[in-house]
Amino acid sequence: MGRLDVRGISEDTLIEFKRHVQKKYGKIHTVLGLEVEKALKSYLTAIEFQERLASPESQCKSTHLEVK
């Protein structure tokens, strides 16, 4: 198992996240790390998606069609 010690998270965000975990599982111990991992994976997936959308290969070029 990996270990993650972070600084700079606002107290409000941490409280809100812990509240969410408590509500979902009815506990914090042992599941907080699982939820942090899910959140990190979700974030990375979103970033990868945004990067793919922003890449030149994925930019749609407009095509002008003449309809008669």
N, C-alpha and C positions, 0 to 999 in steps of 0.2 A: 504494500500500500504506500502511496505517496503521501507527502505531508505538505501542507500549504499554510504558511503564516503570512498574513498580509496586513499592511497598515494603510491608512488613508481612506478607509471606508467610513462613510458618515454613520453616526450612531443611529440616526433615524432609519437608514437603509438596513442596517444590521438588525435592528429591532423588528422592522417590517418583515424581513426575510425569516427570522426566527419565528415570528408569529404565524406566518404562512406554513412553515414546517410543522409547528405545534398543532395547528388546525387540521392539517392534512393527515398527520400520523398519530396525533395524540401524545407525542413525545418529541424531544429534541435529541437526546443521547442516541448515538449510533446512526441516525438518519440525516442529521444535518450535513454531514460530509457527502452523502449520496445526493442530496438536493443541490449542493454546491457543484458537484460534478455534472449533474444534469444541466444546471444553469450555464456552466462553462461550455459544455458541448453544444447547447442551443445557441449560445453567443457565437461560437466558432462557425457553426453551420450558417448562421445569418451573415456573418462577415464574408465567408466564402461565396455565398449566393450573391451578395452585393458586388464583390469583386468580379464575378463572372458577368454580371449585368453591365458593369462598367468597362469590361474589356472590349477592345475594338472589334474582335471577332463576333461579339454578340450584338453589336449595334445594327439595327435594321436600317437599311438604306431605302429611302422612298423610291417607289417606282411609279412613273406617270403612265397611266393607261388611257388611251383614247377610245371612247365608246362611241360607236356609230349607230 
